[in-house]
Amino acid sequence: MSTGASETLLEGGGVDLADESAAEIAARSPLELFWRRLRRDKVALTALTIVGIMIFIGIFAPLIVKIFGLPNPNTQNDDLLDDFGSPTGPSGAHPFGVDERGRDVLSRVLYGSRVSLEAALISAVLIVVIGVTAGLVTGYFRGRVDTFVSRVMDLFLAFPVLVLAVGLGVACADGCLGGVIQPGLPVVIFVITLTTWPYMARIVRGQVLSLREREFVEASRSLGASDRRIIFREILPNLVAPIIVYATVLIPQNIIYEASLSFLGVGVDPDKPSWGAMISDATSIFQDAWWFMVFPGLALLITVLAFNIVGDGLQDALNPRTSK
């Protein structure tokens, strides 16, 4: 075979290989490309594993406590205190020690994850629903609706959030809205949602103001598509990535929010263990019982840090400019 023919075959084979490679890349779905980018981020995957473990602990906390033979988180046992009535430190039977009432700290930390995650996840869902709806309506229709809702958002954003949350928490201590919002965890979720939805609405509104002027929206209008179809079929799918990323950022913020309210005594029912309430109770005895503050504090730190790292990883994986 001549050299020219061989070169031609090699060139042809190179073209075929290039075409096959291009076809393989083109055949990947957006979900496949997302997972391919995410699995390269080992730190994000590790953080995602920690998040999964924390959610598992939150769901099955009663079972875990039973398996390890730990007492109920509200069980008080004066026999576990020392001769001076002070809490005792970590031991084989109580790995995280006990508090000033003889309650097992490990059991309370495990149960505390349920309260924090429940408040954070439920309020995050409500914030996304309210914020996305408000952002879509104001950004697309503009006009008087946009002006009114934007001024309401400016009012919430200008007010000291924690002060407003504490005031609402105290005012709703016996329930709000004619008993619709019950004391305890529902009040915490209500306060977090009410004071945080404007941030999501602002982000969505800014994106919608840009997308509504794009060519594909103009093309839909020219074809006679209704405003409802344009909003939910054309604009909303293009907002999925930023909504997912901000939602993952909301969850750790809400966890800190709930812990802060519980620390200030405006949180959940005292009978329910909460990391923030545990840290608040431990401030007066920290020098004598460091474990009572350290272990719930570490649980709070690890959970918030893991969610933040997962949020950064999702942002990178959903970014189309990220190298494939």
Backbone hydrogen bonds in HBPLUS format (Angstrom, degrees):
<---DONOR---> <-ACCEPTOR-->    atom                        ^
c    i                          cat <-CA-CA->   ^        H-A-AA   ^      H-
h    n   atom  resd res      DA  || num        DHA   H-A  angle D-A-AA Bond
n    s   type  num  typ     dist DA aas  dist angle  dist       angle   num
A0006-SER N   A0002-SER O   3.00 MM   4  6.33 158.4  2.05 150.2 156.1     1
A0007-GLU N   A0003-THR O   2.89 MM   4  6.17 159.4  1.94 151.2 156.8     2
A0008-THR N   A0004-GLY O   2.92 MM   4  6.14 149.1  2.01 140.9 150.0     3
A0009-LEU N   A0005-ALA O   2.86 MM   4  6.19 157.9  1.90 150.9 156.3     4
A0010-LEU N   A0006-SER O   2.84 MM   4  6.10 161.7  1.87 152.1 157.4     5
A0011-GLU N   A0007-GLU O   2.78 MM   4  5.95 157.7  1.82 146.4 153.1     6
A0012-GLY N   A0008-THR O   2.77 MM   4  5.98 156.3  1.82 145.9 153.5     7
A0013-GLY N   A0009-LEU O   2.69 MM   4  5.95 155.5  1.75 149.0 156.2     8
A0014-GLY N   A0010-LEU O   2.79 MM   4  6.02 151.4  1.87 145.2 153.3     9
A0015-VAL N   A0011-GLU O   2.91 MM   4  6.21 153.0  1.99 146.7 153.8    10
A0016-ASP N   A0012-GLY O   2.91 MM   4  6.21 156.0  1.97 147.1 153.9    11
A0017-LEU N   A0013-GLY O   2.82 MM   4  6.07 159.5  1.86 149.8 155.4    12
A0018-ALA N   A0014-GLY O   2.89 MM   4  6.06 157.1  1.95 145.8 152.4    13
A0019-ASP N   A0015-VAL O   2.79 MM   4  6.04 155.5  1.85 147.7 155.1    14
A0020-GLU N   A0016-ASP O   2.81 MM   4  6.08 157.9  1.86 150.0 156.0    15
A0021-SER N   A0017-LEU O   2.88 MM   4  6.09 157.0  1.93 146.6 153.0    16
A0022-ALA N   A0018-ALA O   2.85 MM   4  6.06 160.3  1.89 149.1 154.7    17
A0023-ALA N   A0019-ASP O   2.81 MM   4  6.00 155.7  1.87 146.7 154.0    18
A0024-GLU N   A0020-GLU O   2.85 MM   4  6.06 149.1  1.94 143.3 151.9    19
A0025-ILE N   A0021-SER O   2.99 MM   4  6.29 157.8  2.04 149.6 154.6    20
A0026-ALA N   A0022-ALA O   2.84 MM   4  6.03 160.5  1.88 149.3 155.5    21
A0027-ALA N   A0023-ALA O   2.89 MM   4  5.94 133.7  2.11 137.3 149.1    22
A0028-ARG N   A0025-ILE O   3.24 MM   3  5.56 155.1  2.31 105.3 112.3    23
A0032-GLU N   A0029-SER O   3.04 MM   3  5.14 117.2  2.45  98.8 113.9    24
A0033-LEU N   A0029-SER O   2.97 MM   4  6.33 160.6  2.01 157.5 162.9    25
A0034-PHE N   A0030-PRO O   2.88 MM   4  6.04 152.4  1.96 142.6 150.5    26
A0035-TRP N   A0031-LEU O   2.94 MM   4  6.18 163.9  1.96 149.4 152.9    27
A0036-ARG N   A0032-GLU O   2.87 MM   4  6.03 151.8  1.95 145.7 154.2    28
A0037-ARG N   A0033-LEU O   3.08 MM   4  6.30 154.4  2.15 145.9 151.2    29
A0038-LEU N   A0034-PHE O   2.93 MM   4  6.15 160.9  1.97 150.8 156.9    30
A0039-ARG N   A0035-TRP O   2.94 MM   4  5.97 164.6  1.96 150.3 153.3    31
A0040-ARG N   A0037-ARG O   3.30 MM   3  5.48 145.6  2.43 100.0 109.6    32
A0041-ASP N   A0038-LEU O   2.98 MM   3  5.40 146.8  2.10 109.9 119.5    33
A0045-LEU N   A0041-ASP O   3.06 MM   4  6.36 157.2  2.11 150.7 157.5    34
A0046-THR N   A0042-LYS O   2.92 MM   4  6.11 153.6  1.99 145.0 152.0    35
A0047-ALA N   A0043-VAL O   2.93 MM   4  6.20 158.9  1.97 148.4 154.4    36
A0048-LEU N   A0044-ALA O   2.77 MM   4  5.99 148.5  1.87 144.4 154.0    37
A0049-THR N   A0045-LEU O   2.92 MM   4  6.18 146.6  2.04 142.1 150.5    38
A0050-ILE N   A0046-THR O   3.04 MM   4  6.40 152.2  2.12 145.6 152.9    39
A0051-VAL N   A0047-ALA O   2.89 MM   4  6.20 155.9  1.95 148.2 155.0    40
A0052-GLY N   A0048-LEU O   2.92 MM   4  6.17 157.2  1.97 144.6 150.8    41
A0053-ILE N   A0049-THR O   2.92 MM   4  6.22 151.6  2.00 145.5 153.3    42
A0054-MET N   A0050-ILE O   2.89 MM   4  6.17 159.5  1.93 152.7 157.9    43
A0055-ILE N   A0051-VAL O   2.92 MM   4  6.19 157.9  1.97 152.5 158.5    44
A0056-PHE N   A0052-GLY O   2.91 MM   4  6.10 155.4  1.97 144.1 151.5    45
A0057-ILE N   A0053-ILE O   2.83 MM   4  6.11 157.9  1.88 150.4 156.4    46
A0058-GLY N   A0054-MET O   2.89 MM   4  6.10 156.7  1.94 145.0 151.7    47
A0059-ILE N   A0055-ILE O   2.96 MM   4  6.19 154.4  2.03 149.4 155.3    48
A0060-PHE N   A0056-PHE O   2.92 MM   4  6.05 168.7  1.94 155.2 158.6    49
A0064-ILE N   A0060-PHE O   2.91 MM   4  6.17 161.6  1.95 160.6 166.5    50
A0065-VAL N   A0061-ALA O   2.93 MM   4  6.08 165.9  1.95 157.3 160.7    51
A0066-LYS N   A0062-PRO O   3.04 MM   4  6.20 152.3  2.12 140.3 148.0    52
A0067-ILE N   A0063-LEU O   2.87 MM   4  6.11 157.0  1.92 150.6 156.8    53
A0068-PHE N   A0064-ILE O   3.05 MM   4  6.26 163.4  2.08 154.0 157.1    54
A0070-LEU N   A0065-VAL O   2.93 MM   5  5.18 157.3  1.98 160.3 159.4    55
A0069-GLY N   A0066-LYS O   3.13 MM   3  5.02 154.9  2.19  99.5 106.8    56
A0075-THR N   A0072-ASN O   2.99 MM   3  5.24 166.1  2.01 116.3 120.6    57
A0080-LEU N   A0077-ASN O   3.15 MM   3  5.83 163.1  2.18 116.5 121.3    58
A0081-LEU N   A0078-ASP O   3.18 MM   3  5.49 163.5  2.21 108.9 114.0    59
A0082-ASP N   A0086-SER O   2.93 MM   4  5.49 165.2  1.96 155.8 158.6    60
A0085-GLY N   A0082-ASP O   3.00 MM   3  5.26 164.5  2.02 114.4 117.3    61
A0098-VAL N   A0088-THR O   3.11 MM  10  5.83 162.4  2.14 168.9 166.6    62
A0091-SER N   A0094-HIS O   2.84 MM   3  5.00 159.3  1.88 120.6 126.9    63
A0097-GLY N   A0094-HIS O   2.91 MM   3  5.07 164.8  1.93 116.2 120.3    64
A0105-VAL N   A0097-GLY O   3.04 MM   8  5.79 173.4  2.04 147.2 148.0    65
A0099-ASP N   A0103-ARG O   3.00 MM   4  5.49 147.9  2.11 142.3 151.6    66
A0102-GLY N   A0099-ASP O   3.07 MM   3  5.29 165.9  2.09 113.8 116.6    67
A0108-ARG N   A0104-ASP O   3.23 MM   4  6.46 151.8  2.31 139.4 147.1    68
A0109-VAL N   A0105-VAL O   2.81 MM   4  6.06 149.1  1.90 150.8 159.9    69
A0110-LEU N   A0106-LEU O   2.96 MM   4  6.20 161.2  2.00 153.3 157.6    70
A0111-TYR N   A0107-SER O   3.06 MM   4  6.26 163.7  2.09 145.6 150.1    71
A0112-GLY N   A0108-ARG O   2.77 MM   4  5.78 139.6  1.93 135.8 148.0    72
A0113-SER N   A0109-VAL O   3.23 MM   4  6.52 134.4  2.45 140.9 149.4    73
A0113-SER N   A0110-LEU O   3.31 MM   3  5.54 139.4  2.49  99.0 108.7    74
A0114-ARG N   A0111-TYR O   3.07 MM   3  5.44 134.8  2.28 104.8 116.2    75
A0116-SER N   A0112-GLY O   3.10 MM   4  6.35 172.6  2.11 156.3 157.8    76
A0117-LEU N   A0113-SER O   2.98 MM   4  5.93 168.4  1.99 146.6 150.5    77
A0118-GLU N   A0114-ARG O   2.89 MM   4  5.81 156.5  1.94 144.5 152.1    78
A0119-ALA N   A0115-VAL O   3.00 MM   4  6.07 168.3  2.01 149.9 153.3    79
A0120-ALA N   A0116-SER O   2.93 MM   4  6.03 159.0  1.98 145.7 152.4    80
A0121-LEU N   A0117-LEU O   2.84 MM   4  5.82 170.1  1.85 150.6 153.7    81
A0122-ILE N   A0118-GLU O   3.11 MM   4  5.99 165.0  2.13 145.3 150.0    82
A0123-SER N   A0119-ALA O   3.16 MM   4  5.98 159.0  2.20 137.6 144.1    83
A0124-ALA N   A0120-ALA O   2.95 MM   4  5.96 146.2  2.07 137.6 147.5    84
A0125-VAL N   A0121-LEU O   3.03 MM   4  6.28 156.5  2.09 148.3 153.3    85
A0126-LEU N   A0122-ILE O   3.07 MM   4  6.38 163.2  2.10 151.6 156.0    86
A0127-ILE N   A0123-SER O   2.83 MM   4  5.98 157.3  1.89 148.1 154.8    87
A0128-VAL N   A0124-ALA O   2.94 MM   4  6.10 159.0  1.98 147.7 153.0    88
A0129-VAL N   A0125-VAL O   3.00 MM   4  6.24 165.9  2.02 151.6 155.3    89
A0130-ILE N   A0126-LEU O   2.94 MM   4  6.09 176.3  1.95 156.0 157.2    90
A0131-GLY N   A0127-ILE O   2.74 MM   4  5.59 158.0  1.78 145.8 153.4    91
A0132-VAL N   A0128-VAL O   2.86 MM   4  5.63 161.3  1.89 142.2 148.3    92
A0133-THR N   A0129-VAL O   3.15 MM   4  6.10 159.8  2.19 139.3 145.5    93
A0134-ALA N   A0130-ILE O   2.93 MM   4  6.09 169.1  1.94 153.3 156.7    94
A0135-GLY N   A0131-GLY O   2.85 MM   4  5.91 157.2  1.90 144.8 152.1    95
A0136-LEU N   A0132-VAL O   2.88 MM   4  5.96 158.8  1.92 149.2 154.4    96
A0137-VAL N   A0133-THR O   3.06 MM   4  6.22 168.7  2.07 152.4 155.4    97
A0138-THR N   A0134-ALA O   3.00 MM   4  6.05 170.5  2.01 150.7 153.8    98
A0139-GLY N   A0135-GLY O   2.94 MM   4  5.72 156.0  2.00 138.6 146.4    99
A0140-TYR N   A0136-LEU O   3.03 MM   4  5.88 150.1  2.12 140.2 147.3   100
A0141-PHE N   A0137-VAL O   3.05 MM   4  5.88 161.5  2.08 146.1 151.3   101
A0142-ARG N   A0138-THR O   3.04 MM   4  5.08 140.3  2.20 121.6 133.2   102
A0146-ASP N   A0142-ARG O   3.36 MM   4  4.51 163.8  2.39 107.8 107.8   103
A0147-THR N   A0143-GLY O   3.04 MM   4  6.33 157.5  2.09 147.8 154.6   104
A0148-PHE N   A0144-ARG O   2.88 MM   4  6.06 167.4  1.90 154.1 156.7   105
A0149-VAL N   A0145-VAL O   2.98 MM   4  6.10 174.5  1.98 156.4 157.6   106
A0150-SER N   A0146-ASP O   2.88 MM   4  5.76 154.6  1.95 143.1 151.2   107
A0151-ARG N   A0147-THR O   3.04 MM   4  6.16 151.5  2.13 141.9 148.9   108
A0152-VAL N   A0148-PHE O   3.08 MM   4  6.42 152.3  2.16 146.9 154.7   109
A0153-MET N   A0149-VAL O   2.91 MM   4  6.22 156.7  1.96 149.1 155.6   110
A0154-ASP N   A0150-SER O   2.84 MM   4  6.09 153.8  1.91 145.8 153.4   111
A0155-LEU N   A0151-ARG O   2.95 MM   4  6.19 147.3  2.06 141.9 150.4   112
A0156-PHE N   A0152-VAL O   3.12 MM   4  6.50 158.5  2.17 150.7 154.9   113
A0157-LEU N   A0153-MET O   2.87 MM   4  6.07 160.7  1.91 153.2 159.2   114
A0158-ALA N   A0154-ASP O   2.90 MM   4  5.93 141.1  2.05 142.3 151.4   115
A0159-PHE N   A0155-LEU O   3.23 MM   4  6.31 136.2  2.43 140.3 150.1   116
A0164-LEU N   A0160-PRO O   2.98 MM   4  6.22 163.8  2.00 157.8 162.6   117
A0165-ALA N   A0161-VAL O   2.82 MM   4  6.04 157.0  1.87 150.7 158.0   118
A0166-VAL N   A0162-LEU O   2.88 MM   4  6.07 159.9  1.92 148.3 152.9   119
A0167-GLY N   A0163-VAL O   2.95 MM   4  6.16 162.2  1.99 149.1 154.3   120
A0168-LEU N   A0164-LEU O   2.87 MM   4  6.09 162.7  1.90 152.4 156.9   121
A0169-GLY N   A0165-ALA O   2.79 MM   4  5.92 154.4  1.86 145.5 153.8   122
A0170-VAL N   A0166-VAL O   2.92 MM   4  6.13 156.1  1.98 149.8 155.0   123
A0171-ALA N   A0167-GLY O   2.93 MM   4  6.09 161.5  1.96 146.3 152.2   124
A0172-CYS N   A0168-LEU O   2.82 MM   4  5.91 142.7  1.96 144.5 154.0   125
A0173-ALA N   A0170-VAL O   3.19 MM   3  5.10 160.3  2.23 108.2 108.4   126
A0175-GLY N   A0172-CYS O   2.92 MM   3  4.64 164.0  1.94 104.4 108.2   127
A0176-CYS N   A0181-ILE O   2.86 MM   5  4.91 146.6  1.97 133.2 143.9   128
A0179-GLY N   A0176-CYS O   3.08 MM   3  5.34 126.7  2.38 101.8 115.6   129
A0181-ILE N   A0176-CYS O   3.04 MM   5  4.91 172.0  2.05 141.7 142.3   130
A0180-VAL N   A0177-LEU O   3.28 MM   3  5.39 161.4  2.31 104.3 109.8   131
A0187-VAL N   A0184-GLY O   3.13 MM   3  5.57 127.1  2.42 109.4 121.8   132
A0188-VAL N   A0184-GLY O   3.29 MM   4  6.68 155.5  2.35 148.4 155.5   133
A0189-ILE N   A0185-LEU O   2.96 MM   4  6.25 165.0  1.98 162.6 165.9   134
A0190-PHE N   A0186-PRO O   2.90 MM   4  6.03 156.8  1.96 143.3 150.2   135
A0191-VAL N   A0187-VAL O   2.86 MM   4  6.06 161.7  1.90 152.5 156.9   136
A0192-ILE N   A0188-VAL O   2.95 MM   4  6.14 169.1  1.96 155.3 158.1   137
A0193-THR N   A0189-ILE O   2.94 MM   4  6.03 165.5  1.97 149.3 153.8   138
A0194-LEU N   A0190-PHE O   2.93 MM   4  5.98 166.9  1.95 150.1 154.3   139
A0195-THR N   A0191-VAL O   3.14 MM   4  6.21 153.8  2.21 147.7 153.3   140
A0196-THR N   A0193-THR O   3.35 MM   3  5.36 153.4  2.42 101.1 108.7   141
A0197-TRP N   A0193-THR O   3.22 MM   4  5.89 155.9  2.28 154.6 153.8   142
A0199-TYR N   A0196-THR O   3.13 MM   3  5.93 147.2  2.24 126.0 132.5   143
A0201-ALA N   A0197-TRP O   3.01 MM   4  6.24 166.1  2.03 158.5 163.0   144
A0202-ARG N   A0198-PRO O   2.87 MM   4  5.96 154.2  1.94 145.2 151.0   145
A0203-ILE N   A0199-TYR O   3.22 MM   4  6.45 161.1  2.26 145.8 150.0   146
A0204-VAL N   A0200-MET O   3.02 MM   4  6.26 170.7  2.03 158.9 160.8   147
A0205-ARG N   A0201-ALA O   2.86 MM   4  5.91 162.1  1.89 148.8 154.7   148
A0206-GLY N   A0202-ARG O   3.07 MM   4  6.23 162.2  2.10 148.1 151.9   149
A0207-GLN N   A0203-ILE O   3.20 MM   4  6.49 155.4  2.27 145.7 152.1   150
A0208-VAL N   A0204-VAL O   2.88 MM   4  6.12 158.4  1.93 156.0 162.3   151
A0209-LEU N   A0205-ARG O   2.95 MM   4  6.14 159.3  1.99 153.5 158.4   152
A0210-SER N   A0207-GLN O   3.22 MM   3  5.33 128.5  2.50  95.7 108.5   153
A0211-LEU N   A0207-GLN O   2.93 MM   4  6.20 162.3  1.96 150.9 156.4   154
A0212-ARG N   A0208-VAL O   2.88 MM   4  5.83 161.4  1.92 157.0 159.2   155
A0213-GLU N   A0210-SER O   3.38 MM   3  5.88 157.2  2.44 109.2 115.4   156
A0214-ARG N   A0211-LEU O   2.98 MM   3  5.26 167.2  2.00 116.3 119.7   157
A0218-GLU N   A0214-ARG O   3.18 MM   4  6.54 159.1  2.23 147.9 154.0   158
A0219-ALA N   A0215-GLU O   2.79 MM   4  6.04 153.1  1.86 151.5 159.6   159
A0220-SER N   A0216-PHE O   3.10 MM   4  6.22 149.3  2.20 132.0 139.4   160
A0221-ARG N   A0217-VAL O   2.96 MM   4  6.29 156.6  2.02 149.6 155.8   161
A0222-SER N   A0218-GLU O   2.95 MM   4  6.19 159.4  1.99 148.9 154.4   162
A0223-LEU N   A0219-ALA O   3.10 MM   4  6.33 134.9  2.31 139.2 150.5   163
A0223-LEU N   A0220-SER O   3.21 MM   3  5.14 130.9  2.46  92.8 105.7   164
A0225-ALA N   A0220-SER O   2.99 MM   5  5.42 163.3  2.02 156.4 151.5   165
A0224-GLY N   A0221-ARG O   2.93 MM   3  5.14 159.5  1.97 109.2 115.1   166
A0230-ILE N   A0226-SER O   2.98 MM   4  6.29 161.5  2.02 153.0 158.4   167
A0231-ILE N   A0227-ASP O   2.91 MM   4  6.08 160.9  1.94 151.6 156.6   168
A0232-PHE N   A0228-ARG O   3.03 MM   4  6.17 173.8  2.04 153.6 155.2   169
A0233-ARG N   A0229-ARG O   2.74 MM   4  5.31 148.5  1.84 143.3 151.2   170
A0234-GLU N   A0230-ILE O   3.08 MM   4  4.91 142.0  2.23 116.2 125.2   171
A0235-ILE N   A0230-ILE O   2.94 MM   5  6.29 153.8  2.01 162.5 171.1   172
A0236-LEU N   A0231-ILE O   2.87 MM   5  5.98 157.1  1.92 154.4 161.7   173
A0238-ASN N   A0235-ILE O   2.99 MM   3  5.50 135.5  2.20 113.9 126.0   174
A0239-LEU N   A0236-LEU O   2.86 MM   3  5.14 160.2  1.90 114.8 121.3   175
A0243-ILE N   A0239-LEU O   3.04 MM   4  6.09 155.6  2.11 153.2 160.9   176
A0244-ILE N   A0240-VAL O   2.90 MM   4  6.08 161.8  1.93 155.9 160.3   177
A0245-VAL N   A0241-ALA O   3.03 MM   4  6.25 168.0  2.05 158.2 161.4   178
A0246-TYR N   A0242-PRO O   2.96 MM   4  6.03 168.0  1.97 146.3 150.0   179
A0247-ALA N   A0243-ILE O   2.88 MM   4  5.94 149.3  1.97 144.4 153.5   180
A0248-THR N   A0244-ILE O   3.09 MM   4  6.35 152.9  2.16 147.9 153.7   181
A0249-VAL N   A0245-VAL O   3.19 MM   4  6.53 136.0  2.39 138.1 150.2   182
A0250-LEU N   A0246-TYR O   2.83 MM   4  6.10 141.0  1.98 143.3 154.7   183
A0251-ILE N   A0247-ALA O   3.24 MM   4  6.52 148.5  2.35 147.2 152.7   184
A0253-GLN N   A0249-VAL O   3.45 MM   4  6.61 158.9  2.50 143.5 149.5   185
A0254-ASN N   A0250-LEU O   2.76 MM   4  5.98 154.4  1.82 157.0 164.6   186
A0255-ILE N   A0251-ILE O   2.96 MM   4  6.26 148.3  2.06 148.9 158.3   187
A0256-ILE N   A0252-PRO O   3.06 MM   4  6.31 161.6  2.09 148.9 152.3   188
A0257-TYR N   A0253-GLN O   2.83 MM   4  6.04 151.3  1.91 143.4 152.9   189
A0258-GLU N   A0254-ASN O   2.81 MM   4  6.02 163.5  1.84 151.2 153.7   190
A0259-ALA N   A0255-ILE O   2.98 MM   4  6.18 161.1  2.01 146.2 151.9   191
A0260-SER N   A0256-ILE O   2.78 MM   4  5.97 151.2  1.86 147.4 155.6   192
A0261-LEU N   A0257-TYR O   2.97 MM   4  6.26 161.7  2.00 152.7 157.0   193
A0262-SER N   A0258-GLU O   2.91 MM   4  6.12 160.9  1.95 150.3 156.0   194
A0263-PHE N   A0259-ALA O   2.81 MM   4  5.93 148.9  1.91 141.6 150.8   195
A0264-LEU N   A0260-SER O   3.01 MM   4  6.27 144.3  2.14 142.8 151.7   196
A0266-VAL N   A0261-LEU O   2.76 MM   5  5.05 159.9  1.80 156.9 150.3   197
A0265-GLY N   A0262-SER O   3.04 MM   3  4.91 155.5  2.10  99.1 106.4   198
A0272-LYS N   A0269-ASP O   2.84 MM   3  5.52 160.9  1.88 124.2 130.4   199
A0278-MET N   A0274-SER O   2.87 MM   4  6.08 155.7  1.93 154.8 162.2   200
A0279-ILE N   A0275-TRP O   2.99 MM   4  6.23 158.9  2.04 150.3 155.3   201
A0280-SER N   A0276-GLY O   2.99 MM   4  6.23 153.5  2.06 143.9 151.7   202
A0281-ASP N   A0277-ALA O   2.90 MM   4  6.14 158.7  1.95 149.0 154.3   203
A0282-ALA N   A0278-MET O   2.99 MM   4  6.15 137.5  2.18 140.2 151.8   204
A0283-THR N   A0280-SER O   3.35 MM   3  5.55 155.1  2.41 103.6 110.4   205
A0285-ILE N   A0282-ALA O   3.17 MM   3  5.39 142.5  2.32 104.5 114.9   206
A0288-ASP N   A0285-ILE O   3.12 MM   3  5.46 132.2  2.36 105.7 118.1   207
A0289-ALA N   A0285-ILE O   2.70 MM   4  5.69 144.8  1.83 157.9 170.2   208
A0292-PHE N   A0289-ALA O   3.21 MM   3  5.85 149.3  2.31 115.2 122.2   209
A0293-MET N   A0290-TRP O   3.20 MM   3  5.74 145.4  2.33 111.4 119.5   210
A0294-VAL N   A0290-TRP O   2.99 MM   4  6.11 167.6  2.01 157.3 161.3   211
A0295-PHE N   A0291-TRP O   3.37 MM   4  5.91 170.4  2.38 135.0 137.6   212
A0297-GLY N   A0293-MET O   3.05 MM   4  5.94 147.5  2.16 143.2 153.3   213
A0298-LEU N   A0294-VAL O   2.79 MM   4  5.98 151.3  1.87 150.0 157.5   214
A0299-ALA N   A0295-PHE O   3.03 MM   4  6.23 159.6  2.07 147.1 152.6   215
A0300-LEU N   A0296-PRO O   2.98 MM   4  6.14 157.7  2.03 144.3 149.9   216
A0301-LEU N   A0297-GLY O   2.88 MM   4  6.09 160.3  1.92 147.6 153.4   217
A0302-ILE N   A0298-LEU O   2.85 MM   4  5.98 173.9  1.85 157.5 158.8   218
A0303-THR N   A0299-ALA O   3.08 MM   4  6.09 163.3  2.11 144.6 149.6   219
A0304-VAL N   A0300-LEU O   3.05 MM   4  6.13 170.8  2.06 151.4 154.2   220
A0305-LEU N   A0301-LEU O   2.92 MM   4  5.96 164.6  1.95 151.8 156.9   221
A0306-ALA N   A0302-ILE O   2.92 MM   4  5.96 157.7  1.97 145.4 151.6   222
A0307-PHE N   A0303-THR O   3.07 MM   4  6.30 164.2  2.10 151.0 154.7   223
A0308-ASN N   A0304-VAL O   3.01 MM   4  6.21 157.8  2.06 149.0 155.3   224
A0309-ILE N   A0305-LEU O   2.98 MM   4  6.20 158.7  2.03 150.5 155.7   225
A0310-VAL N   A0306-ALA O   2.96 MM   4  6.18 158.0  2.01 149.6 155.9   226
A0311-GLY N   A0307-PHE O   2.93 MM   4  6.15 152.8  2.00 145.1 152.7   227
A0312-ASP N   A0308-ASN O   3.02 MM   4  6.36 153.6  2.09 146.7 153.1   228
A0313-GLY N   A0309-ILE O   2.91 MM   4  6.17 157.3  1.96 148.6 155.3   229
A0314-LEU N   A0310-VAL O   2.85 MM   4  6.09 157.8  1.90 152.6 158.1   230
A0315-GLN N   A0311-GLY O   2.99 MM   4  6.17 154.0  2.06 143.6 150.9   231
A0316-ASP N   A0312-ASP O   3.06 MM   4  6.35 157.0  2.11 148.0 153.2   232
A0317-ALA N   A0313-GLY O   2.92 MM   4  6.11 157.9  1.97 147.6 154.3   233
A0318-LEU N   A0314-LEU O   2.87 MM   4  5.91 148.3  1.97 148.5 155.6   234
A0319-ASN N   A0316-ASP O   3.31 MM   3  5.18 150.5  2.40  95.2 103.7   235
A0322-THR N   A0319-ASN O   3.07 MM   3  5.61 165.1  2.09 117.9 122.7   236
